[in-house]
Amino acid sequence: MTLESFWFAVIAVLFIGFFFLEGFDYGVGILVPFLGKTDDERRLLINTIGPFWDANEVWFITAGGAMFAAFPGWYATLFSGFYMALFLLLVSLIGRGVAFEFRSKVEHAAWRRFWDWVIFGGSLLPPLLWGVALANMMHGVPIDQNKNYVGSFWDLISLYSVMGGVSMTLLFVLHGALFISLRTSGVLQERARAAAMAVGAWATAVTFLFVVLSYLETDMFTRRGIDPGVVPILAGLALFSVQFFIRAKRDGWAFFMTGLTIVLSTITVFMDLFPRVMVSSLNPAWSLTIYNTASNPYSLKVMTIVALTVVPFVLLYQGWSYWVFRKRLSSDHPLEY
């Protein structure tokens, strides 16, 4: 394995972690105004992700930092070409973070309801934009021979990219509903389970349609043939199994299967791209790859040493935080405001 391949794999792992962890995070935020019928219930739903949401977002920051350091050409084209989309993503994340902190500063129903909807919007927009972005990276965007994005924001909007955004959003809502069912009890748990059943059917249907469109809109068919491989097939089977586990009230297994779907789907995207990182719709020869966008070998070597030294401690700390806050939340216990 070359250093370029290693860092491509590292960035893939960072995005896998980000989508798995922030997936249920976004899903909970989207469901807060609908599952919580009272202010205390909505506060309880927010508390399910209270200890985790900010740490989960660090995975995205780390992935962006790794991309900047290991593949500056990829970073430059992606962040300049998707500038408006990333700006909207940043605004939504800022609004969401502010809402978590400001919601309970004033004991007024209208004030708290306003911030609940800010949490909803700040949780809905990111997965939609991420789905659109990943679909465009697979489909191809107008990149010229100088590695510059030469399109506009509207070139990123198509039936295929929107379907990717909707698919990712529904999958994250399903993931979030199952996380709530694991973290709560009583009536909130039942509502979350019912929401997971309803959303699960739509998530499965839309994701299946997106896969079909992927064969029509990308070069997946010419690169892989009719057989997509073991990884995407397992992702599909995991998603189909979720409904069965929800009906059996095996919330842990259902959550595991949605997580497995997210992990395997993300792996599929990166496998489909490799060794490319962004496909040029103007000329396949102008596509960005891990070789024509990478830093020099010395930089990659130093980064590898630092990453292998520091990352294990970060993973241990985050795992420990999940262990500490592993218990279910209940309205029978006082809520922290």
C-alpha positions as CSV (number, residue, x, y, z in Angstrom):
1,M,0.0,0.0,0.0
2,T,1.3,3.4,-1.0
3,L,1.1,6.4,1.4
4,E,-1.5,8.0,-1.0
5,S,-3.6,4.9,-0.7
6,F,-3.2,4.8,3.1
7,W,-4.4,8.4,3.5
8,F,-7.3,7.8,1.1
9,A,-8.3,4.9,3.4
10,V,-7.8,7.1,6.5
11,I,-10.1,9.8,5.1
12,A,-12.6,7.2,4.2
13,V,-12.5,5.9,7.8
14,L,-13.0,9.4,9.2
15,F,-16.0,10.0,7.0
16,I,-17.4,6.5,8.0
17,G,-17.1,7.5,11.7
18,F,-18.6,10.9,11.0
19,F,-21.6,9.6,9.1
20,F,-22.2,6.8,11.7
21,L,-22.0,9.0,14.7
22,E,-23.4,12.2,13.4
23,G,-26.0,10.3,11.5
24,F,-28.0,9.5,14.6
25,D,-27.1,12.9,15.9
26,Y,-28.8,14.6,13.0
27,G,-31.7,12.1,13.1
28,V,-32.5,13.0,16.7
29,G,-32.3,16.7,15.9
30,I,-34.8,16.3,13.0
31,L,-37.2,14.3,15.2
32,V,-37.2,16.6,18.3
33,P,-40.2,18.8,17.3
34,F,-42.3,15.8,16.3
35,L,-41.6,13.2,18.9
36,G,-41.5,15.6,21.9
37,K,-45.1,16.7,22.7
38,T,-44.1,18.7,25.8
39,D,-41.1,20.9,26.6
40,D,-39.7,18.3,29.0
41,E,-40.0,15.6,26.4
42,R,-38.2,17.7,23.8
43,R,-35.5,18.5,26.4
44,L,-35.1,14.8,27.1
45,L,-34.7,14.1,23.4
46,I,-31.9,16.7,23.2
47,N,-30.3,15.2,26.3
48,T,-29.9,11.9,24.5
49,I,-27.3,13.4,22.3
50,G,-26.2,16.1,24.7
51,P,-22.8,14.5,25.7
52,F,-22.0,13.4,22.2
53,W,-23.0,15.9,19.4
54,D,-20.0,18.2,19.6
55,A,-17.5,15.4,19.7
56,N,-19.2,13.7,16.8
57,E,-18.7,16.8,14.6
58,V,-14.9,16.6,15.3
59,W,-14.8,13.7,12.9
60,F,-15.8,16.0,10.1
61,I,-13.2,18.6,11.1
62,T,-10.5,15.9,11.3
63,A,-11.5,14.5,7.9
64,G,-11.3,18.0,6.4
65,G,-7.9,18.6,8.0
66,A,-6.6,15.3,6.8
67,M,-7.8,16.1,3.3
68,F,-6.1,19.5,3.4
69,A,-2.8,18.0,4.5
70,A,-2.7,14.8,2.5
71,F,-4.5,15.9,-0.7
72,P,-4.4,19.7,-1.0
73,G,-5.5,19.5,-4.7
74,W,-8.6,17.6,-3.7
75,Y,-9.3,20.0,-0.8
76,A,-8.9,23.1,-3.0
77,T,-11.2,21.9,-5.8
78,L,-13.8,20.4,-3.5
79,F,-14.0,23.4,-1.2
80,S,-14.0,26.0,-3.9
81,G,-16.4,24.2,-6.2
82,F,-18.8,23.3,-3.5
83,Y,-18.3,26.7,-1.8
84,M,-22.0,27.7,-1.5
85,A,-23.0,24.2,-0.3
86,L,-20.3,24.2,2.3
87,F,-21.3,27.7,3.4
88,L,-24.9,26.5,3.9
89,L,-23.6,23.5,5.8
90,L,-21.5,25.8,8.1
91,V,-24.4,28.1,8.8
92,S,-26.7,25.2,9.7
93,L,-24.0,23.7,12.0
94,I,-23.5,27.0,13.7
95,G,-27.2,27.6,14.2
96,R,-27.6,24.1,15.5
97,G,-24.8,24.5,18.1
98,V,-26.1,27.8,19.2
99,A,-29.6,26.3,19.6
100,F,-28.4,23.6,21.9
101,E,-26.8,26.2,24.1
102,F,-29.4,28.9,24.0
103,R,-32.6,26.9,24.1
104,S,-32.9,26.7,27.9
105,K,-31.6,30.1,28.7
106,V,-35.1,31.6,28.9
107,E,-38.1,29.9,30.4
108,H,-40.6,30.9,27.7
109,A,-42.5,28.5,25.4
110,A,-42.1,30.6,22.3
111,W,-38.3,31.0,22.8
112,R,-37.7,27.3,23.3
113,R,-40.0,26.3,20.4
114,F,-38.0,28.7,18.1
115,W,-34.7,27.0,19.0
116,D,-36.3,23.6,18.6
117,W,-37.0,24.4,15.0
118,V,-33.5,25.8,14.6
119,I,-32.2,22.4,15.8
120,F,-34.5,20.8,13.3
121,G,-33.3,22.9,10.4
122,G,-29.7,22.7,11.4
123,S,-30.0,18.9,11.6
124,L,-32.0,18.5,8.3
125,L,-29.8,20.5,6.0
126,P,-26.4,18.8,6.6
127,P,-27.3,15.3,5.6
128,L,-29.2,16.6,2.6
129,L,-26.1,18.5,1.5
130,W,-23.8,15.6,2.2
131,G,-25.9,13.3,0.1
132,V,-25.9,15.8,-2.8
133,A,-22.2,16.2,-2.5
134,L,-21.4,12.5,-2.5
135,A,-23.7,11.9,-5.4
136,N,-21.9,14.6,-7.4
137,M,-18.5,13.2,-6.6
138,M,-19.7,9.8,-8.0
139,H,-21.6,11.3,-11.0
140,G,-18.9,13.8,-11.9
141,V,-18.7,17.6,-11.9
142,P,-17.2,20.1,-14.4
143,I,-13.5,20.0,-13.7
144,D,-11.0,21.3,-16.3
145,Q,-7.5,20.2,-17.2
146,N,-6.1,22.6,-14.5
147,K,-8.1,20.8,-11.8
148,N,-10.4,23.7,-11.4
149,Y,-14.2,23.5,-10.9
150,V,-15.7,25.5,-13.7
151,G,-19.4,25.0,-13.0
152,S,-21.9,26.8,-10.7
153,F,-23.9,25.9,-7.6
154,W,-26.8,24.9,-9.8
155,D,-24.7,22.4,-11.7
156,L,-24.7,20.4,-8.5
157,I,-28.5,20.1,-8.5
158,S,-30.0,17.2,-10.4
159,L,-32.5,14.4,-9.9
160,Y,-29.7,12.1,-9.1
161,S,-28.0,14.4,-6.6
162,V,-31.2,15.3,-4.9
163,M,-32.2,11.7,-4.6
164,G,-28.8,11.0,-2.9
165,G,-29.5,13.8,-0.5
166,V,-33.0,12.5,0.4
167,S,-31.7,9.0,0.7
168,M,-29.0,10.0,3.2
169,T,-31.5,12.2,5.2
170,L,-34.0,9.4,5.5
171,L,-31.4,6.9,6.5
172,F,-30.1,9.3,9.2
173,V,-33.6,9.9,10.5
174,L,-34.1,6.2,10.8
175,H,-30.7,5.9,12.6
176,G,-31.7,8.7,15.0
177,A,-35.1,7.2,15.8
178,L,-33.5,3.9,16.7
179,F,-30.9,5.7,18.8
180,I,-33.8,7.4,20.7
181,S,-35.4,4.0,21.3
182,L,-32.2,2.8,22.8
183,R,-31.7,5.9,25.0
184,T,-35.2,6.4,26.3
185,S,-38.1,4.4,27.8
186,G,-41.8,4.4,28.0
187,V,-43.9,6.6,25.7
188,L,-40.9,8.3,24.0
189,Q,-39.4,4.9,23.2
190,E,-42.7,3.7,21.7
191,R,-43.0,6.9,19.6
192,A,-39.4,6.5,18.4
193,R,-40.0,2.9,17.4
194,A,-43.2,3.8,15.5
195,A,-41.3,6.6,13.7
196,A,-38.5,4.2,12.8
197,M,-41.1,1.8,11.3
198,A,-42.6,4.6,9.2
199,V,-39.3,6.2,8.1
200,G,-37.7,2.8,7.5
201,A,-40.0,1.9,4.7
202,W,-39.3,5.2,2.9
203,A,-35.6,5.0,3.6
204,T,-35.4,1.5,2.0
205,A,-37.4,2.5,-1.0
206,V,-35.6,5.7,-1.8
207,T,-32.2,4.2,-1.2
208,F,-33.0,1.3,-3.6
209,L,-34.1,3.9,-6.2
210,F,-30.8,5.8,-5.7
211,V,-28.8,2.6,-6.3
212,V,-30.7,2.0,-9.5
213,L,-30.0,5.6,-10.6
214,S,-26.3,5.1,-9.7
215,Y,-26.1,2.5,-12.4
216,L,-27.6,4.8,-14.9
217,E,-25.9,8.1,-13.9
218,T,-22.4,7.0,-13.0
219,D,-19.8,4.7,-14.4
220,M,-20.5,2.1,-11.7
221,F,-21.9,-0.4,-14.3
222,T,-18.9,-0.1,-16.6
223,R,-16.4,-0.4,-13.7
224,R,-18.1,-3.1,-11.7
225,G,-20.5,-4.9,-14.0
226,I,-24.0,-6.0,-13.0
227,D,-22.6,-7.5,-9.8
228,P,-21.8,-4.6,-7.5
229,G,-19.7,-6.7,-5.1
230,V,-20.1,-8.1,-1.6
231,V,-20.0,-4.7,0.3
232,P,-23.0,-3.0,-1.3
233,I,-25.0,-6.2,-1.2
234,L,-24.4,-6.5,2.5
235,A,-25.4,-2.9,2.9
236,G,-28.7,-3.6,1.2
237,L,-29.4,-6.7,3.2
238,A,-28.6,-4.8,6.4
239,L,-31.1,-2.1,5.5
240,F,-33.8,-4.6,4.6
241,S,-33.4,-6.4,7.9
242,V,-34.1,-3.2,10.0
243,Q,-37.8,-3.5,9.6
244,F,-37.8,-7.1,10.9
245,F,-35.8,-6.1,14.0
246,I,-38.0,-3.1,14.7
247,R,-41.1,-5.3,14.6
248,A,-39.4,-7.7,17.0
249,K,-38.6,-4.8,19.3
250,R,-34.9,-5.6,19.0
251,D,-33.9,-2.0,19.0
252,G,-30.2,-2.7,19.5
253,W,-30.0,-5.0,16.5
254,A,-32.0,-2.5,14.4
255,F,-29.6,0.3,15.3
256,F,-26.7,-1.9,14.6
257,M,-28.1,-2.7,11.1
258,T,-28.7,1.0,10.2
259,G,-25.2,1.7,11.4
260,L,-23.8,-1.2,9.3
261,T,-25.8,0.2,6.3
262,I,-24.2,3.6,6.7
263,V,-20.7,2.1,7.2
264,L,-20.9,-0.2,4.2
265,S,-22.6,2.4,2.0
266,T,-19.8,4.9,2.7
267,I,-17.2,2.2,1.9
268,T,-19.0,1.5,-1.4
269,V,-18.8,5.2,-2.4
270,F,-15.0,5.3,-1.7
271,M,-14.5,2.0,-3.4
272,D,-16.3,3.2,-6.5
273,L,-14.2,6.4,-6.6
274,F,-10.7,4.8,-6.0
275,P,-8.2,5.9,-7.1
276,R,-10.2,8.9,-8.1
277,V,-11.4,11.5,-5.6
278,M,-13.5,13.7,-7.8
279,V,-14.7,12.6,-11.3
280,S,-14.6,15.2,-14.1
281,S,-17.8,15.3,-16.2
282,L,-15.9,17.1,-19.0
283,N,-13.2,14.6,-19.6
284,P,-12.4,11.4,-17.5
285,A,-8.7,12.1,-18.0
286,W,-9.1,15.3,-16.0
287,S,-10.5,13.6,-12.9
288,L,-8.7,14.2,-9.6
289,T,-7.0,11.2,-8.2
290,I,-5.0,10.3,-5.1
291,Y,-1.8,10.7,-7.2
292,N,-2.3,14.0,-8.9
293,T,-3.6,15.8,-5.8
294,A,-1.4,14.4,-3.0
295,S,1.2,16.1,-0.9
296,N,4.9,15.2,-1.2
297,P,6.0,11.9,0.2
298,Y,7.8,13.4,3.2
299,S,4.7,15.3,4.3
300,L,2.7,12.1,4.1
301,K,5.3,10.1,6.0
302,V,5.3,12.7,8.9
303,M,1.5,12.8,9.0
304,T,1.4,9.0,9.2
305,I,3.7,8.9,12.2
306,V,1.7,11.6,14.0
307,A,-1.7,10.0,13.2
308,L,-0.6,6.5,14.4
309,T,0.6,8.1,17.6
310,V,-2.3,10.4,18.5
311,V,-5.5,8.9,17.0
312,P,-5.7,5.8,19.3
313,F,-5.9,8.1,22.3
314,V,-8.7,10.1,20.7
315,L,-10.6,7.0,19.9
316,L,-10.2,5.7,23.5
317,Y,-11.4,8.9,24.9
318,Q,-14.5,9.1,22.8
319,G,-15.3,5.4,23.5
320,W,-15.0,6.1,27.2
321,S,-17.4,9.1,26.9
322,Y,-20.0,6.8,25.3
323,W,-19.5,4.3,28.1
324,V,-20.0,6.8,30.8
325,F,-23.2,8.1,29.3
326,R,-24.6,4.7,28.2
327,K,-27.7,4.6,30.5
328,R,-31.2,5.3,29.3
329,L,-32.8,8.6,30.1
330,S,-36.2,8.8,31.7
331,S,-38.6,11.7,32.5
332,D,-38.8,10.2,36.0
333,H,-35.4,11.7,36.7
334,P,-34.7,15.5,36.9
335,L,-33.7,17.1,33.6
336,E,-30.6,19.2,33.3
337,Y,-31.2,22.7,31.8
